[in-house]
Structure formats: structure tokens, C-alpha cells
Amino acid sequence: MENRIPAVSMQGISKRFGQVLANDQVCLDIYRGEILALLGENGSGKTTLMNMLSGIYFPDEGTISVDGREVVIRSPKDAYELGIGMIHQHYKLVDVLTVAENIALGHKGRLNLKEVSRKIKSICDAYGFEVDPNEKIYNMSVSQKQTVEIVKVLFRGAEILILDEPTAVLTPQETDKLFAVLRNMRKDGKAIVIITHKMHEVESLSDRVAVLRAGKYVGDMITAQTNAQEMTNMMVGHSVTLNIQRPEPVNPMPRLEVSGLTVRNEEGIVKLDDVSFTAYSGEILGIAGISGSGQKELLEAIAGLQPAEKGSVCYIEKDGAREEILGKDPLKIAEMGVALSFVPEDRLGMGLVGNMDLTNNMMLRSFRRGLSPFTDRKEPRNVAQNVVDELEVSTPGLTTPVRRLSGGNVQKVLVGREITSAPTVLLTAYAVRGLDINSSYTIYDLINRQKTSGVAVIYVGEDLDVLVELADRILVLCGGKVSGIVPGKKATKREIGLMMTRVGGEAHE
């Protein structure tokens, strides 16, 4: 590729946020007609680098060239004018507007929506998208919304596309469709960059891999000439074992029995519909489903944070005694002697207090045990230090507010705190979302340790490869209903993906 002019050439790019050097003299070339996977651990600077290319940040040092010409990108508008578009993890669409209206937003002057719709259809025909220009965004699935975001940047003339974690909430079937579209775009000469932590996707989709470590560019590889192990070692800087263990359940006993659970949201829409299952001590029960299928409501109802219309959630003691916990708040559940820990999906909204430091966030779990009006900070400080050491949390110190940590490090703090509270039931919602592969495997090991110590683990995950390897049984939700329960050892991604869209699948314990 050395003889070709890169579509984008980033040379000596540095970006600092306060005392943190996010990118340090990074040099990266991106070529047309290729899919480049940008890899690195949490905090390695991947998204920051791409945010500078898309005009969200401006580099402190370095130059950017597009098609051999040095350019200055100070805003997303500048990036669009250069043919650069970025599809972020969190979609930027107006729900009450149609696809065509969303795509027309931001354009100067008046646009004829019929013309916009015609152009949308021509883009869809060219690359294999399935989008109705007149569909309201609020009626669309997550994968359809992502498609709209991609069509939006193509509508604006993007020839260089950046996708940040594009498959985070997609089913295997939706992922296959997206990859087919990206391959069509590659054939059309587009330059495509994907940021992802999923190695199997990197291997199946990308042509080349570029790796960042601690803000520095450490090299690139032709994907066909490497493998997941080599890529991971390059990201981390040392050899990493990529095996998820699945120890056999030891003397599994019923620990949590959910029967006929039905939950409506504030608008009266049914989010869980007659859900029933049993979670056993010493096992990991995986929960799979398309985003918004009731996973959030299920865990919150069990944890006492979400009212239910009907049903039962029964905690079963080792001696067989049963306690109904549905409808009781978390404090009341704890006072009943039920050791239940919850790692919520919303890390800073529900799990941690962003303006408080690590020690104070640990105290949220322990301050009620105080025997005097004065709180003991020694034990929470020790817990915080242990979490930082064991999970390799990147932080300036224990007095740093958690809002100043990267998303992956915030997740480590939350998971570490809940596990150290010695639960008998552990509820986790997307415990490794946003974590790099090395940190993810650390969390898998911690969860397995909980399992082998007799904890009943309910693990809501979005990576089906991980669910199949980690979970003993997998319960699949579709539209708030249980569409099946399958053993982890025998389950396939295809089978689970079909059940997520309620095509086939029978519940069996």
C-alpha cells in the first residue's frame, strides 16, 4: 500500500486532556477500498483519535491529510465537507421525525423531502440497506436506527466512514447484514474504520488491523496474516490467555425463583410478559435478547428498583426457606438477609455517584453497617485499593472522582464493588460493555469465581460468543417474553439469534 496515496494520513497526532495524554505522536494511514480495524485497550486513545478525524476534537499537535492534501478539521461540518463521517455508539436521531426528516436535518436551505427520499432509496439499493424513508424513528429497531445513521453520512457524501462499536447491540443475523453492507461499500472504494473489541469480527471483516497502546501507535498487521492471540498480545503488550473457563456447577440448588413476572413501564407498555425461570446457586444463567427486550426491567424488578404488575420473585435459603422479595426496596431486601448485588446497565446514573471518589463509592455499600454516627473509611478505602489493584483500574488515585475515569474503568469500579460485597445472588447487566479484551477476561474470571463459591449469577450479555462460552444456561427474551432456555454447552449463536427474533426455540431446563 506504500505506493498508494492514503485517503487519510494522520501524522504526529497528540491530544491532551489536563494531565492525561490521550494520543501521543500517533501516525496512521487509512486507504480506500479497505476496512481497517482500530484496536486497543480501554483508554488507549482509539475514539479520541477518530473524534479528531471527525471534527469533535482538535489535535494539540500533528497534521491530517486527505487524499494527499493537508487539511484543518475544526468541526463535524468540516469533516463532512471532506467526505468524512462517523457513526457513534449512541445514535443522534430525533425519534419523532421520519428517516427522511432526520437525514435532511442540518442541511442549509430547504430540501424537498421527496428528493431526499429518492436519494435515500438509491443509496439503499446501491449497498443493500433496508430502510423506509417515511418510517418514524421511534418505530425502528436498534439495527434499523444504526442503518439510518450510516445512510445519513452517505447522503452527505462521506467516502471515509468511521464506526465505533457498530455491533454492540446487534443480533448475529443483524451483524451479518451490516457486514455484507460494509463489504459492498469497500468494493465501491470507500475507506472504512471500525473500532471494536470483538476479535472474531475483526478476523472476519477487516483487511488490516492498527493497534494503539497507552495513546501510542504500536503498529499494524494484515488481518489474514495474524490471529486473535497475536492481536491481543500486541494490544496489551504481553501474552494473554484467551480462554473463558466454564467450571461445572457444584451442587446447584434453587436460589431465585421468578414466576409470572409482568412489568409495565411508565407509559403503560408491557416490558415483561409472564416471565418465569429459576436461577441456581453455583451456576451462571445468561440472559440474551435484542436491546430493549426487557432485560433492564427484569433485573431492576428482582433488585427492588422496578414495580411489577404481577408475579413473584422468591429467594430460597440454603435450608429451603422461601422469602418473597418482589415489591420490596433494596434496603428492605438487605434487611431480610438476602445478599443480592446488582451491576446496573447505567453505570453513573444508577451504579455510582460521579462526583464522589472511589472510597466514597465503596462506602455506598457499607455505611449502614456503622455502629456510631461516624463512618469508618478504613475498610472502604482498603476495598477501593483492592479493586484498583485486582482489576487494574487506571486512576490517578483513590480520591479521584469516578466521573473523571474512562467508561471502562468506571465499569471495573462498579463490578469490583458489587463482587466484594459477598453476594449470594449477583445480577449483572452488560458487565463488560466498553471493556477491552484483557479487562473483559478479568471480569469473566471474577464471575466464574463467584459461581464456584456458590453464588447464583444472572448475566445479561450482548456478545453471544461469550454467552455461549460462559453461561451454563441461556434464557432468551424477545419482546418481553421468554422464547426459550437452552443449555450453554449445546447452544449455537444462530439458534439464539433466531430465538431473539422469536423464530423457533422451545424452553427447556
ABEGO torsion letter per residue (X at the ends): XAABBBABBBBGBBBBBEABBABBGBBBBBBBGBBBBBBEBBGAGAAAAAAAAAGABBBABEBBBBGGBBBBBABAAAAAAAGBBBBBABBBBBAABBAAAAAABGBBEBBBAAAAAAAAAAAAAAAGBBBBAABBAAABBAAAAAAAAAAAAAAAGBABBBBBGAAAABBAAAAAAAAAAAAAAAAAGBBBBBBBABAAAAAAABABBBBBBGGBBAEBBBAAABBAAAAAAAAAGBBBBBBBBBBBBBGBBBABBBBGBBBBBAAGBBABBGBBBBBBBGBBBBBBEBBGAGAAAAAAAAAGABBBABEBBBBBBAAGBBBBABGBBAAAAAAAGBBBBBBBABAAAAABBAABBAAAAAAAAAAAABABABBBAAAAAAAAAAAAAAAGBBBAEAABBAAABBAAAAAAAAAAAAAAAGBABBBBBGAABGBBAAAAAAAAAAAAAAAAAGBBBBBBBABAAAAAAABABBBBBBGGBBAEBBBAAABBAAAAAAAAAGBEEBBBX
